[in-house]
Amino acid sequence: MKWLAALLALGLACPAGAQENPMTSAHPHEAAREMLVIAHRGASGERPEHTLAAYDRAIEQGADYVEPDLVVTKDGVLVARHENEIGGTTDVAERAEFAGRRTTKRIDGQKVTGWFAEDFTLAELRTLRARERIAPLRPESARFDGLYQVPTMAEIIALVRAREAETGRRIGLYPELKHPSFLAGEGHDVVALLVEQLHEAGYRSVVEPVFIQCFEMAPLVRLDGMTELPLVQLIASEGGPADRAELSYAQMLAGDGLERIAAYADAIGAELRMLLGSDGSPTGLVDRAHAVGLKVHGWTLRRENQFLPPALRSGEDPAAPGDFAALWRLLESAGVDGVFTDHPAQAVTARDAAR
């Protein structure tokens, strides 16, 4: 009932009124007055995540940015996977020729067993096919299992450029560097690889629709000296950056922590529970971040009951859609600048309804 009270306080809707399109404004990072729709791994609620089909569907649905999580192949090619462990997002476990590649590694302090992208050449990885990671919740997406390859960052850029030419609108890229410190220990400088690839593709200036994000700190500090592209420090309600074992995310936000983040980053990417309290009201983090010049992007807005607060669920089925639009309105009221979502079509609809 507390969430219902928070919505009633909003009048069940955000103030109406014409607002400028964030992707056609003079400065895509500073001039936007409405929340950006960031397609989390593409339209990952409808197609297996991190496939060209998922990114293309998100673009078709009007997403402002598409978000590839980046790992690297044995031969140094950036590819999009949720994690460098690919057992849950490809059919590698069913491929007898790769049975011997299964191994255990210690990644960010945790033992992980499976198959890892950095142990496969691009040619080998391309023989695999993507699959839905949470099939029990998304059987419609799982229908597309086995159809799509693992895409490279180069292919994602090419898709975005092609769709820009077709639609006449700018489409943003929001890459996340996954486990860069670990991968550096494996011999792969993914920070340099990403900067080189983006710069070569023409993404160099702060006005380009690109954000680079990471949960670690040192790669972002390094990036700050390598590129003008905006940087995003990801934070979570638990844990801390893998490259700073002595530091928690909570400690990073304490005292003048946001000012220290603002010295090398342009935004924070925060877990939704850090932005809204248990009653649906703002926690104050957005205002604190804005006060030091940081944008705030929240993750992750999903429609399934399992991912929504109890008050916004519909029935008992964890896979059934709940009140996605209500949570969008609460985030918008809190002043959030952008939202990662698995369901960009619904996010665009919710945003349009508030205009």
Buried (B, 14 or more C-beta within 10 A) or exposed (E): EEBBEBBEEBEEBBEEEEEEBBBEBEEBBBEBEBBBBBBBBBBBBBBBBBBBBBBBBBBBBBBBBBBBBBBBBBEBBBBBBBBBBBBBBBBBBEBEEBEEBBEEBEBBEEEBEBBBBBBBEBEBBBBBBBBBBBBEBBEEBBEBBBEBBBBBBBBBBBBBEEBBEEEEBBBBBBBBBBBBBBBBEBEBBBBEBBBBBBBEBEBBEBBBBBBBBBBBBBBBBBBBEBBBBBBBBBBBEEEBBBBBEEEBBBEBBEEEBBEBBBEBBBBBBBBBBBBBBEEBBBBEBBEBBBEBEBBBBBBBBBBBBBBBBEBBBEEEEBBBBBBBBBBBBBBBBBBBBBBBBBBBBBBBBBBEEBE
